[in-house]
Amino acid sequence: MENIVFDIISWVGLTICIGAFFIKDVFWLRLATLIGCSLLFVYYSHIAIPQGVISNLLVLLINAYYLMRFAKARKTANSDNAITPATTAVQAE
């Protein structure tokens, strides 16, 4: 039964990774790849295939890094566009 669960995890991960090739938005592409590679990482860790573990871990870390950069840039952009009480008073006049 345990092997069936890990086989399902691998098929879902593979499906998500392949499906990511059809995503045009970079954020969602990276997020899908991160999720898919996370699932494949779990699978390859379970069956002890070092090449699968290392390759999926690297792709996972690369996508996590760029998603964190995206989140940081978005946070910076939102704080730059934040409405302060002073700008609200100016807009009301």
BALOBA-1460 file (C-alpha; in Angstrom, 3 decimals):
// residues 93
<rec num="1" residu="m" x="0.000" y="0.000" z="0.000"/>
<rec num="2" residu="e" x="2.845" y="2.376" z="0.847"/>
<rec num="3" residu="n" x="4.386" y="1.943" z="-2.604"/>
<rec num="4" residu="i" x="1.083" y="2.839" z="-4.252"/>
<rec num="5" residu="v" x="1.003" y="6.130" z="-2.333"/>
<rec num="6" residu="f" x="4.524" y="7.009" z="-3.485"/>
<rec num="7" residu="d" x="3.696" y="5.988" z="-7.058"/>
<rec num="8" residu="i" x="0.698" y="8.348" z="-6.973"/>
<rec num="9" residu="i" x="2.920" y="11.110" z="-5.568"/>
<rec num="10" residu="s" x="5.379" y="10.589" z="-8.437"/>
<rec num="11" residu="w" x="2.652" y="10.663" z="-11.111"/>
<rec num="12" residu="v" x="1.072" y="13.803" z="-9.665"/>
<rec num="13" residu="g" x="4.483" y="15.493" z="-9.427"/>
<rec num="14" residu="l" x="5.363" y="14.510" z="-12.981"/>
<rec num="15" residu="t" x="1.996" y="15.726" z="-14.262"/>
<rec num="16" residu="i" x="2.427" y="19.094" z="-12.536"/>
<rec num="17" residu="c" x="5.987" y="19.501" z="-13.862"/>
<rec num="18" residu="i" x="4.945" y="18.669" z="-17.425"/>
<rec num="19" residu="g" x="1.851" y="20.858" z="-17.095"/>
<rec num="20" residu="a" x="4.081" y="23.762" z="-16.074"/>
<rec num="21" residu="f" x="5.369" y="23.913" z="-19.652"/>
<rec num="22" residu="f" x="1.927" y="25.158" z="-20.694"/>
<rec num="23" residu="i" x="1.826" y="28.011" z="-18.159"/>
<rec num="24" residu="k" x="2.707" y="31.441" z="-19.528"/>
<rec num="25" residu="d" x="2.714" y="33.460" z="-16.300"/>
<rec num="26" residu="v" x="6.189" y="33.185" z="-14.739"/>
<rec num="27" residu="f" x="4.939" y="33.242" z="-11.145"/>
<rec num="28" residu="w" x="2.508" y="30.348" z="-11.651"/>
<rec num="29" residu="l" x="5.044" y="28.460" z="-13.764"/>
<rec num="30" residu="r" x="7.633" y="28.645" z="-10.981"/>
<rec num="31" residu="l" x="5.066" y="27.749" z="-8.330"/>
<rec num="32" residu="a" x="3.838" y="24.716" z="-10.294"/>
<rec num="33" residu="t" x="7.409" y="23.579" z="-10.902"/>
<rec num="34" residu="l" x="8.232" y="24.024" z="-7.221"/>
<rec num="35" residu="i" x="5.255" y="21.882" z="-6.190"/>
<rec num="36" residu="g" x="5.905" y="19.237" z="-8.836"/>
<rec num="37" residu="c" x="9.601" y="18.963" z="-8.005"/>
<rec num="38" residu="s" x="8.791" y="18.803" z="-4.295"/>
<rec num="39" residu="l" x="6.593" y="15.790" z="-4.929"/>
<rec num="40" residu="l" x="9.208" y="14.166" z="-7.146"/>
<rec num="41" residu="f" x="11.869" y="14.888" z="-4.524"/>
<rec num="42" residu="v" x="9.785" y="12.996" z="-1.958"/>
<rec num="43" residu="y" x="9.356" y="10.092" z="-4.374"/>
<rec num="44" residu="y" x="13.030" y="9.853" z="-5.341"/>
<rec num="45" residu="s" x="14.045" y="10.132" z="-1.693"/>
<rec num="46" residu="h" x="11.769" y="7.217" z="-0.889"/>
<rec num="47" residu="i" x="13.153" y="4.967" z="-3.619"/>
<rec num="48" residu="a" x="16.745" y="6.168" z="-2.985"/>
<rec num="49" residu="i" x="17.700" y="7.417" z="-6.455"/>
<rec num="50" residu="p" x="20.429" y="10.040" z="-5.849"/>
<rec num="51" residu="q" x="20.206" y="11.592" z="-9.345"/>
<rec num="52" residu="g" x="16.473" y="12.166" z="-8.940"/>
<rec num="53" residu="v" x="16.892" y="13.565" z="-5.437"/>
<rec num="54" residu="i" x="19.687" y="15.963" z="-6.426"/>
<rec num="55" residu="s" x="18.141" y="17.162" z="-9.694"/>
<rec num="56" residu="n" x="14.725" y="17.798" z="-8.163"/>
<rec num="57" residu="l" x="16.253" y="19.453" z="-5.108"/>
<rec num="58" residu="l" x="18.245" y="21.817" z="-7.334"/>
<rec num="59" residu="v" x="15.234" y="22.761" z="-9.463"/>
<rec num="60" residu="l" x="13.161" y="23.158" z="-6.297"/>
<rec num="61" residu="l" x="15.753" y="25.493" z="-4.722"/>
<rec num="62" residu="i" x="16.140" y="27.548" z="-7.908"/>
<rec num="63" residu="n" x="12.392" y="28.084" z="-8.176"/>
<rec num="64" residu="a" x="12.088" y="28.842" z="-4.449"/>
<rec num="65" residu="y" x="14.820" y="31.480" z="-4.794"/>
<rec num="66" residu="y" x="13.092" y="33.200" z="-7.715"/>
<rec num="67" residu="l" x="9.692" y="33.024" z="-6.012"/>
<rec num="68" residu="m" x="11.194" y="34.703" z="-2.934"/>
<rec num="69" residu="r" x="12.716" y="37.412" z="-5.162"/>
<rec num="70" residu="f" x="9.321" y="37.863" z="-6.808"/>
<rec num="71" residu="a" x="7.611" y="38.190" z="-3.415"/>
<rec num="72" residu="k" x="10.234" y="40.678" z="-2.217"/>
<rec num="73" residu="a" x="9.875" y="42.787" z="-5.373"/>
<rec num="74" residu="r" x="6.105" y="42.710" z="-5.040"/>
<rec num="75" residu="k" x="6.300" y="43.750" z="-1.388"/>
<rec num="76" residu="t" x="8.639" y="46.604" z="-2.294"/>
<rec num="77" residu="a" x="6.340" y="47.737" z="-5.103"/>
<rec num="78" residu="n" x="3.321" y="47.647" z="-2.778"/>
<rec num="79" residu="s" x="5.107" y="49.651" z="-0.094"/>
<rec num="80" residu="d" x="6.173" y="52.243" z="-2.692"/>
<rec num="81" residu="n" x="2.538" y="52.647" z="-3.760"/>
<rec num="82" residu="a" x="1.144" y="52.697" z="-0.230"/>
<rec num="83" residu="i" x="-1.324" y="55.455" z="0.558"/>
<rec num="84" residu="t" x="-0.282" y="57.497" z="3.543"/>
<rec num="85" residu="p" x="-2.514" y="59.925" z="5.474"/>
<rec num="86" residu="a" x="-0.653" y="62.851" z="3.887"/>
<rec num="87" residu="t" x="-1.352" y="61.657" z="0.331"/>
<rec num="88" residu="t" x="-4.976" y="60.993" z="1.234"/>
<rec num="89" residu="a" x="-5.376" y="64.586" z="2.444"/>
<rec num="90" residu="v" x="-3.813" y="65.910" z="-0.755"/>
<rec num="91" residu="q" x="-6.088" y="63.744" z="-2.892"/>
<rec num="92" residu="a" x="-9.171" y="64.980" z="-0.997"/>
<rec num="93" residu="e" x="-8.402" y="68.639" z="-1.813"/>
